[in-house]
Amino acid sequence: LSKEQFKGNVYKGVVHKVEQSFQAAFVDFGADKQGFLPLSEVHPSLYPEGSDKKASIQTILKPGQELLVQVIRDEIGNKGATLSTHLSLPGRYLVLISESDKTGISRKISDEDRRRLKEMMADMTVPKGFGTIIRTAGTECDADEIQKDLGYLTRLWEVIEKTYKDR
């Protein structure tokens, strides 16, 4: 009895129903059950211009609206998967985060290595509108290895965007 795992995958979703009482939306993303998108997982870039952080879900999302979603928790029992519009792509040494401009370093990395990695990242060209987090596995890496991982994740993001637009 194997269930398909969706966690971490990115999908093009269509808002099916916006539930004011839950401050959440149900999104059809191709699974058997619709995904659950709580207001806390809606990226501020989707908020209408001029709305504040306390906007209600029905002012942000409308039925039929298409969005890029990532599964953050697989479905359990009769509950659908939990979704997010805060997208991140994990690589071997880095995590690429869309709609962000922050560079972070794993908390498990020592202060000495943190400084070295922060300086290394300052010299890298991260695509505009993206942030990065250096994973613990990146502690011993040199600039070339980190740059290759960043290049791979950037190309992966471009494929996701192209697929989103084509479907």
C-alpha positions in Angstrom: 0.0 0.0 0.0 2.4 2.7 -1.2 1.2 6.3 -1.3 2.8 8.7 -3.8 4.9 11.3 -2.0 4.4 14.9 -3.1 6.3 16.7 -0.4 8.9 19.2 -1.8 7.5 19.0 -5.3 6.4 22.2 -7.1 3.1 22.3 -9.1 0.9 24.6 -11.0 -2.2 24.9 -9.0 -5.7 26.4 -9.5 -7.5 27.9 -6.6 -10.8 25.9 -6.4 -12.4 27.4 -3.3 -11.5 30.2 -0.9 -12.7 29.5 2.7 -13.2 32.7 4.7 -13.9 30.8 7.9 -10.5 28.9 7.7 -8.6 31.9 6.1 -7.4 29.3 3.6 -7.9 28.1 0.1 -8.4 24.7 -1.5 -6.1 24.3 -4.5 -6.3 21.7 -7.3 -2.7 20.7 -8.1 -3.3 17.4 -9.8 -3.5 15.1 -6.8 -6.5 13.0 -5.9 -7.4 15.5 -3.2 -7.2 19.2 -3.3 -4.4 20.8 -1.4 -4.9 23.1 1.6 -3.2 26.6 1.3 -3.5 28.5 4.6 -3.1 32.3 4.5 0.2 32.1 6.5 1.7 30.2 3.5 0.6 32.8 0.9 3.7 34.8 -0.2 3.3 38.6 0.2 4.1 39.0 -3.5 0.6 37.6 -4.2 -1.1 40.3 -2.1 -2.9 43.0 -4.1 -1.0 46.3 -4.3 -1.7 48.5 -1.4 -3.0 45.7 0.9 -1.4 45.2 4.3 -0.2 42.1 6.0 -3.5 41.7 7.7 -5.4 41.2 4.4 -8.0 38.4 4.4 -7.6 35.4 2.1 -10.6 36.4 -0.2 -8.9 39.7 -1.1 -5.7 37.8 -2.1 -6.9 34.7 -3.8 -9.9 34.1 -6.2 -11.4 30.9 -7.5 -9.8 30.0 -10.8 -6.6 31.8 -10.0 -3.4 30.0 -11.1 -0.4 29.8 -8.8 2.9 28.0 -8.3 2.6 25.9 -5.1 5.0 23.6 -3.3 3.8 20.7 -1.1 5.1 21.2 2.4 3.2 18.2 4.0 1.8 15.2 2.2 -1.9 14.2 2.6 -2.8 12.3 5.7 -5.9 10.2 5.9 -8.8 12.1 4.3 -6.9 15.5 4.6 -5.3 16.8 1.4 -1.7 18.0 1.3 -0.6 21.3 2.8 0.7 23.8 0.3 2.8 26.9 0.3 3.6 29.6 -2.2 6.9 30.3 -0.4 9.0 28.2 -2.9 12.5 26.8 -2.2 14.7 24.4 -4.2 17.2 22.3 -2.2 20.5 21.5 -3.8 23.5 19.6 -2.6 25.1 22.6 -0.9 22.6 25.4 -1.2 18.9 26.0 -1.0 17.5 28.6 -3.5 14.6 30.6 -2.2 12.3 32.5 -4.6 11.0 36.0 -3.9 13.7 36.6 -1.3 17.0 38.5 -1.2 18.5 37.1 2.0 21.6 34.9 2.2 21.7 32.6 5.1 24.0 29.9 6.5 23.1 26.8 8.4 23.1 27.3 12.2 25.2 24.1 12.5 28.2 25.7 10.8 30.9 27.2 13.1 31.6 30.9 13.2 34.9 30.6 11.4 33.4 28.7 8.5 30.4 31.1 8.5 32.6 34.1 7.9 34.4 32.3 5.0 31.2 31.2 3.4 29.6 34.6 3.8 32.5 36.3 2.0 32.4 33.6 -0.7 28.6 34.2 -1.2 29.2 38.0 -1.5 31.3 37.3 -4.6 28.6 35.1 -6.2 26.0 36.3 -8.6 22.6 35.1 -7.2 19.7 35.7 -9.6 17.7 38.8 -8.9 14.7 38.0 -6.6 16.3 35.0 -5.1 17.9 34.2 -1.7 20.1 31.4 -0.7 20.9 29.3 2.4 24.2 27.4 2.6 23.5 23.9 3.9 25.7 22.1 6.4 27.0 19.9 3.5 28.5 23.1 2.0 30.8 23.7 4.9 34.0 22.3 3.2 33.1 23.5 -0.3 35.1 25.9 -2.4 33.6 28.6 -4.5 33.4 26.5 -7.7 31.4 23.8 -6.0 28.9 26.3 -4.6 28.7 28.1 -7.9 27.9 24.8 -9.7 25.1 24.0 -7.3 23.8 27.6 -7.7 23.9 27.2 -11.5 22.1 23.9 -11.3 19.3 25.3 -9.1 19.0 28.4 -11.3 18.5 26.2 -14.4 16.0 24.0 -12.5 14.0 27.2 -11.5 14.0 28.3 -15.2 12.6 24.9 -16.2 9.9 25.2 -13.5 8.9 28.7 -14.7 8.8 27.7 -18.4 6.7 24.6 -17.6 4.4 26.8 -15.5 3.9 29.2 -18.4 3.4 26.5 -21.0 0.7 24.6 -19.1 
